């Protein structure tokens, strides 16, 4: 089997309407990641990567500037989750 055929076998197969399901799955995943982040912080964990925190915020649809401080971004994520009624 050639390498292209192998790569294509791992590629996701999309049918009509699956793009909407993918967007829903990504939104759920973003909310889950945000809740997991807040749960870990509430248990005493310290996020070490501002890149990951910023990515979570952006996946929720929040605007994040490169100059924003990580604690401020975490509070914005917390406010977003609280506004959705999904407090961890």
C-alpha positions as CSV (number, residue, x, y, z in Angstrom):
1,X,0.0,0.0,0.0
2,X,1.4,3.4,-0.8
3,X,1.8,6.2,1.7
4,X,-0.9,8.4,0.2
5,X,-3.5,5.6,0.5
6,X,-2.5,5.1,4.2
7,X,-2.8,8.8,5.0
8,X,-6.2,9.0,3.3
9,X,-7.4,6.0,5.3
10,X,-6.9,8.1,8.5
11,X,-8.5,11.2,7.1
12,X,-12.0,12.0,8.4
13,X,-14.8,11.2,6.1
14,X,-17.3,14.0,5.8
15,X,-20.8,13.7,4.5
16,X,-23.5,16.3,4.1
17,X,-24.3,17.7,7.5
18,X,-21.3,16.4,9.3
19,X,-19.6,19.8,9.3
20,X,-22.3,21.1,11.7
21,X,-21.8,18.2,14.0
22,X,-18.1,18.9,14.0
23,X,-18.7,22.5,15.0
24,X,-20.9,21.3,17.8
25,X,-18.3,18.8,18.9
26,X,-15.6,21.5,18.9
27,X,-17.8,23.9,21.0
28,X,-18.5,21.1,23.5
29,X,-14.8,20.4,23.6
30,X,-14.0,24.0,24.2
31,X,-16.4,24.2,27.1
32,X,-15.1,21.0,28.6
33,X,-11.5,22.2,28.4
34,X,-12.5,25.5,30.0
35,X,-14.3,23.7,32.8
36,X,-11.4,21.4,33.3
37,X,-9.0,24.3,33.5
38,X,-11.2,26.1,36.1
39,X,-11.6,22.9,38.1
40,X,-7.8,22.4,38.2
41,X,-7.2,26.0,39.2
42,X,-9.9,25.7,42.0
43,X,-8.1,22.6,43.3
44,X,-4.9,24.6,43.6
45,X,-3.3,23.9,40.3
46,X,-1.3,26.6,38.5
47,X,-1.5,26.9,34.7
48,X,2.0,27.0,33.3
49,X,1.3,27.8,29.7
50,X,-0.4,31.1,28.8
51,X,-0.6,29.8,25.2
52,X,-3.0,27.0,26.3
53,X,-5.1,29.4,28.4
54,X,-5.3,31.8,25.5
55,X,-6.3,29.0,23.1
56,X,-9.1,27.9,25.4
57,X,-10.3,31.5,25.6
58,X,-10.2,31.9,21.8
59,X,-12.0,28.6,21.3
60,X,-14.8,30.0,23.5
61,X,-15.0,33.0,21.2
62,X,-13.3,35.5,23.6
63,X,-10.9,38.1,22.2
64,X,-7.5,37.7,23.7
65,X,-4.7,40.2,23.1
66,X,-1.0,39.1,23.3
67,X,-0.6,41.7,26.1
68,X,-3.4,40.3,28.3
69,X,-2.3,38.8,31.6
70,X,-3.0,35.2,32.2
71,X,-5.0,35.8,35.4
72,X,-7.2,38.3,33.6
73,X,-7.8,35.8,30.8
74,X,-8.7,33.1,33.3
75,X,-11.2,35.4,35.0
76,X,-12.8,36.1,31.6
77,X,-13.1,32.4,31.0
78,X,-14.7,32.0,34.4
79,X,-17.2,34.8,33.7
80,X,-18.0,33.2,30.3
81,X,-18.6,29.8,31.9
82,X,-20.7,31.4,34.7
83,X,-22.8,33.3,32.2
84,X,-23.5,30.0,30.3
85,X,-24.7,28.5,33.6
86,X,-22.0,25.8,33.4
87,X,-20.1,26.5,36.6
88,X,-17.7,23.5,37.3
